[in-house]
Amino acid sequence: MNNRRSGILLSITSLPSPFGIGDLGPQAYRFADFLAQAGQHLWQVLPISPPVMITSASPYSGLSAFAGNPMLISPDFLRRDGLLEEKDIQQAPSFPASSVNYKAVSAYKERLLNLAYKEFSLTQAQNDYERFCLENSWWLDDFSLFMALRGLYSNRCWVEWPVDIRTRSSPAILEAKTRLGQNIEKHKFLQYLFFKQWFKLKEYCNTRGIQIIGDMPIYVGLDSSDVWVMPRMFKLDENLKPYVVSGVPPDRFSPHGQVWGNPVYRWDSMEQNGYSWWIRRFEHNLRCFDLLRIDHFKGYIRYWEIPAENGKAAEGRWINAPGEDLFNRLSRRFPCLPLIAEDLGEITAETRELMMKMGIPGIRPILFAFGKDISTHGSAPHNIEKHSVAYTGTHDTNTVRGWFEKEAGPEEKESLFRYLGRRVPLRKLHWEIIRLAMMSAADTVIIPMQDILGLGQRSRMNTPGSTRGNWIWRLIEEQITHRLSRKLLEITETYGRL
């Protein structure tokens, strides 16, 4: 049996759309058709949770580990389903086609979603909605109350709310549920819409032979319903604020390290309740996706915690985590764990051992390989193992073209050309790197859409350590052509990935 396959990395937010941000509407289905025509069997997306901050919009710091992002709900499908009128969506501002203005999109879509909720409340049969609320009550009730309260308190972080609400005093919570009932229902309704549209898209992709790879961040944001609901599971002080936060130490990828700022887990408390939150989190994600990329996998074995107050990344320390125990329990709970481990950086023997034991492949970005040690580098095409996932680059790296133009030094460029056996014009370089990934022994290859198009640095998705210009790149509809799908199909067929 041929297990060789390939696919494309493209965030839902990056899809074309007249509404300022990619969504779960017609263009998502068109992209699925493009994948099928190009012989691709995988679509990797970024996390689909609602971001804590609209301005930075990082999908890796979400308001919930379980909720979907309402900004991805398709207005076209709301109109089709009778929840909006044509005139409602014709009043869209003139959004940029190649980037996302999250503040403008949020203001516009909130108006549409409010109209849709009003229409639904007045006219729609609600059996499916009530069933959704019942089946998801274990996370949906707390999340919807959290969002209603967040709106009441001007979107301030919950640690700044009144003390009785912050500490979830029973009388205060009961009063809030009564007072904010309609707003709570609206947030439940938005989640109902999101997951209704999500699972229809997933079903369509699956019928076209395409599996969706999701992305599960290891941490949640401080300003999330998860931390508000279960503060004892996180390292918080008596004021419910983190005294240590997440990050990574200085290394060859980041000379000063990185301070991510998420609260870190009290693994001992999670172990005492049988990792119930983790088990539900994996169950939820494995229902939403066909495969699941586990971000920062080594953090399940040991993690870097940094003093929260004025802490620098270099001032942190390593703390052991019970990853093996957690994954043993997960393997007993789920007969199949279709996972991919993000295992970049300095990986310990314990992490490699757990990946081998669980049969979890790691990722191999080819751009990392070029330099003086290419003969032995694990991401060099000739060294990539069969049971792994090869990438040209990831959402955190530059594009192929951007890397060559802005980051690669003379030694790396010379290493690349020696490996290719010739010098290659810049306009063709991305296809040469794609070819190296496709011809590797890796069972799976994932190519960011920006590299399929040969785009430069301005189109990269994220620059770690920077808060400006991230997560905004969008695909333009005219870039998805029959010629492009045919070229991708040919290279996919040549290297046995159909």
N, C-alpha and C positions, 0 to 999 in steps of 0.2 A: 504493500500500500504506500502511495506517495503522500508523505505528510508535509511536503514543501508547499508553502503558501506565502502570500504577501498581502499588504494592505497599505492604507494611507492614514496618517495622523492629521486630523482636522477638528478643531473645536467647533461645537455647535454655534458658538458666538461668531465664528468666522465665515459662516455660510452667507451667500448673497441674500438680500432681503430689502424691500423698500421701506422697512420700518426701523432702520438704523442699527440693527443687530441681527445676526443669524438666529433662526428659530426653528421650531419643529414643523414648519409648514411645507409648502410645495417644493421649495428649493432643497430641502433635506431629502425629499424623495427623488428629486432630479440627481442629487449627488450620489445617492444609492444606485441609481441607474448607471451613472458614469462609472462607478466602481465595478459594477457587474460587466459593463461593456469592455472595460479595461482588464478584465480577468482577475480582479482583486477580490479577496474573500474576507478581508478584515477592515473595519473602520474603527480606529482608535480615537476616542474623544477625551477631552479634559474633564475634570470634575464638574458635575451638573448642579451642585448645590448653590443656593443664593449667597453671594459674597457679603462679608460683613460691611465693607466700605464700597459704596457705589463709585467713588472717585478712583480708587486703585483697582477694584473689581478682581482681586486675585481669587481664583476658584479654589485655591489651597488654604484659604481662611474663610470658612463658611459659617453661616448662621445656624446650621444644623448638619449633623452627619447623615440625616435621612431625607430632608426636604429637597424638592427640586426648585430650580430658579424660575420664578414666574416671568422674568423678562424673556424667557425662551418660548413662551406660549405664542402660538401663531394667531395673529389677528385674522388672517385669511380663513382659517378653519373656524374661528369664532363666528365670522360672518356666514360661512357655509352652514353652521349649525344653528343659525337663527339667534345668536346671542349678541351680535352687532349688526348694524345696518351698513349698507354700502357707503353712505355719507360719513359714517363714523371713521372709517379707515381712509377715506379720500382726503381727510384733513391732516394728513401726516406732514410734518415739517420736511424741509429739504435736507435730509441727512447725508453725510459723506458716504460714498459707495465703498471706499477701501479701508475704512476704519470705524471704530465704535466711539461715539461720544456718550459715555455711560450716564452722565447727568441728564442730558437731553432725552435720551432713550427712556430713562426711568420715569421722567415727568410725563412723557407722551403715553407710555404703555400703562402707567397707573391710571390714567384717565380712561383708557379703553377697558381695562380690567374692572374698574368700578362700574362702568356701563354694562359690561357683561354680567357682573354679579347682580346688578339691579334687575336686569331682564330675566335672569335665571330665577331669582327669588319670586318674581311675579307670575311666570308662565310655564316653567319647565317641570316635567315629571322628574321626581327626585329619587327614585328607587336606587339607581346606580350610585348616585352621590351618597345616599345613606349607607349603602353597602360599603363603599370606599371608606367612609368615616369610621364605620364599625371595625373593619378589617385592619385599619391603620391607627386605631385609637391609642395604641401603646406609645406612639411617638407624636401623632398628629395633635392630640389634645394639648399637650404641654407646649408644642411648638407654636400652635395657633394662639394660645394665651400669651406666650412670650412675644410674638410679633405684635399682638394688639397692645400689650403693655409698652413695647418699644415705641410704637407710634404715639401712645399717650405721653410718653416722656421724651418726645422730640428726638427719637433715635439715639438717645444716650445709652452708653454701655450699661448693662444691668447692675454693675457694681456701684453705679451712681443713683440708682433708684431709692425710694424711701425704704428704710430698714425693714419694715414688716413685709414689704413685697420682695425685697432683695433676699431675705431669709426665708421666704415662702411660708410665712405665718398662715395657718389654716383659715382663720377668720378673714384675713386680708385677701387671700387667694379666692375664697368664696365670694367676697364682695366684688372683686375684680371680674370674676366670671359673669356675675349678674350684670354689672355695669357695662361691660364691654361685649356682651353677648353677640350683637350683630357684627361687630368687627372681627370677633373670633370666628364666626361662621364664614366671613368673607375670606379669611386666610385658609380655612379648610377647603373652601370652594376653589381657590387658586391652586392648591395642591392637587385637588381632584382633576382640574383642567390639565395641569402639567402632566400628571402620570397617565391620564387618558390619552393625551397626544403622544407621550413618550412610548407607551407600549404599542400603539398602532404603528409608529415608525419602526420600532424594533421588529415587530411581526413582519412588516414589509421587507425590511432588510434580510431577515431570515429566509423569507420565501425566495429572495433573489440570490441565496447562497452566501450571504454576507453576515458575519458575526461581528457584534459590537464589543470592543474592548473598553471597559470603563477604567477609571482612575480613582483610587481611594487614598486620599492623604492620610498620613499616619496621625496627624494632630487635628484638633478642631480649634477654632478661635475662642479666645476668652469670652467675647461677646457672642456667645452661642447658647441656644436653648439647652444643649447638653450639659454645659458647665453650670448654668443656672439651676438646672433640675437636680444635678448630682454633684455638688461641690466637693463632697467627701472623696470622690474618685480622682481629685486633682490636688496638686501641691499648692494649696492656698493658705494664706495666713488668717488670723482671727477676723480680719476685715474682708475676707473672701477675695483678696487680691493675690496674684501669684508672687511667691518669694523666689522662685526660680522659673526660668523660661527655656524654651527650646532653641536649638541652633546647632551649628557644627563648628569644630575647631579650625584653625588655619591649616590649609593643605595646598597642594599644587594647583588646585582649581580656584581657590579663594585665599590669597595670602594673609588676609586679616580674619578669616573665618566669617561666619554669618550668624547674626542674631535674628531668629525668626519671630520670637516673642510669644509663641503659643504657650499656654499652661501645659505642664507635663503631668503624666499620669501617676497616681499612687497605685502602682502595680500590685502591692500587697492587698489593698482594699478590693481591687478588681478580682484578684485570685480568690478572696474569701467568698465572693458571691458567684463563683464559678464562671467568671468572665462573661456574665450574661449580656452586658451591653455589647461586647465584641461579637458574641455569637449572633445577636440580632443584627448587628451592623453588617457582618459578612452575609447573613441570610438575605437581607434587604438588597445588598449590592449584587449578589449572585442571581437575584431575581431580575434586577434591572439590566444586567449585562450578561453576555455569553462568556466573556473572559474578564479578568480583573487584574489591572496593574497595581501592585502594592508599592506606594511611594515610600522612599527611605526605608527599605526593608531592614537594613542593619539596625535601625532604631528599635526593632522588636527584640534584639539580642542585647544591645547596650546602646545608650543614648547619651548625648552631651547636654548637660543642664548648666545654665548660666545664671548667676545672681541677677535678679530682676531689676534691682535698683542700680542704675548706672553701670550695669554689667557689660563688659566687652567679651567678645567670643573667646578670646584667648584666656579669659579668667574662669572658664567653665571647667567641668570635670566629667569623666565618664562614670555612668551608673549602669549596673547590670539590670536587664529586664528579662522576664520569664517567657521569652518568645517560644522556646521549645515546648514548654507546657501548654501555652495557648494554642499553638498549631497542632499539637497532639489532640487536644480537645476538639478543635475544629475538624480534624480528619475523622474523628469518631462521629461527629455530628453530621458531616456532609460526605456522602460516598465519593464525590468528585470535587476537587478543588482546582478549577482551571485558572491558575494564578500565574502572573509574571512578576518577578521581583526587580525593582529598581535597585541595583546593587553597585552603583558607582561610588567612587571614592575609595578610602582605605577599608577593605573588607576583611574581617577577622576569620580565622579558621572555623570558629563556632558558627558563624553566619553561613559559610560555604557548606559546612556539614549539615545544617538544618535544611538548606535549599536542596542538597542532594537527597537527603532522607525523604523530604516531601515531594521530590520530583518537580521543583519549581525552577523554571529557566530564568537566567539573568539577561540583562540587556547589554549590547555591544555596539556603541556608537563609533562608526568607522572614522569619523573626523578626529577622534582622540588618538588614533594610532600613529599618525605621521610625525616623524622626528627621528632622533638618533637610535631609539630602541625599537623600531618597527618590526624587526625580525622576531622579537619575543613578546611584543605587546598583545594583550588578550583581545583587543579590538581590531587588530590587523586581519584582513580578510582570510589569510591562510591559517590563522590561529583560532578563528571563531568556531566554537564547538557546535555539533549538530543540535543539541538540546539547548538552544539559546535563541534570542531574538536580536537580529541585526538591525541597526538603524543607520541612516546617514548621520543624523543628529537628532536632538530631542527638542521639546518646547523650551528648554533652558539653555540651549546652545544657539550659536549663530546659524544662519543658513549656510549651505555649502559655499555659495558665492560670497556671502558676507564674511565667512571665515577666511577665505582665500584673499579677499581684498583688504580686510581690516585687521586680521588677527595672526594669520600664518606668517612666520618669519622665513628668511631665506632657507634655513635648514629644513623646515617643514615642507616648503614648496619643492625643494630639490628631492626630498624623500618621496613626496607624492609622485613627481614626474618619473623618478627612477622606478617606482612601483608600477606605474602605468606603462613604462617602457618608451615613453615619448612625451613631448610637451603637448599640451592640449589647449586650444583657444578657450578663453574664459566663458564664452557663450555656450560651450559644449561640456564644460567641466562637471556640471551637476549630473549629466547623464552618465559620465564615466564613474562617478562615485556611486550612483544608483546601480550601475552594472556590477561594481565590486560587491555591493551588498547582495544583489540578486544571485551572483555566482558563488557566494560563500556557502559553506556547509550548513549554515543555520536553517533549522526547519522553518522559521518565521522571519520575514523581513517587513519592517514598517518604515515608510518614507513620509516625512512631513510634506504636506501639500506645497509649501513654499519651495521645497527642493525639486518637486516634480515640475514646477514652473520656472525654476532657475532664478529665483528672486534674490535680492541683495539684503544687506543688513537692516534696512528700514522695515523689512517685512518679518523680522524675527519676532517670536511671540513673547519672550520674556528675557530680561537680563537680570540674573540673580544679584541681589544686593542693591538694585536700583528700584525706585518706586515710580519712575516716569516712563511713559510710553509703552507700558506692558499690557498685554492681553487685548490689544485693540485691532490687530491686523484682521482684514477681511478679504475673502475671495471675491473677485468680480465675476459676474455671471458669464461674460464673454470669454473668460479665461478657460472655461470648461468646454473644450472643442472635441469634435470627432477625431481630428488629427492627433490630438494629445492622447485620447483614449486608445487609438490604434497603435501609437508608438509605445505606450506603456504595456499594451497587450502583447506586442511583439517581444519585448525584452522579458516579460513574464513567462511567455511560452518558451523562449530560447533557453532559459535556465530552469525549466521544469517545475514552475510554480502554478500552473493551471490546475 
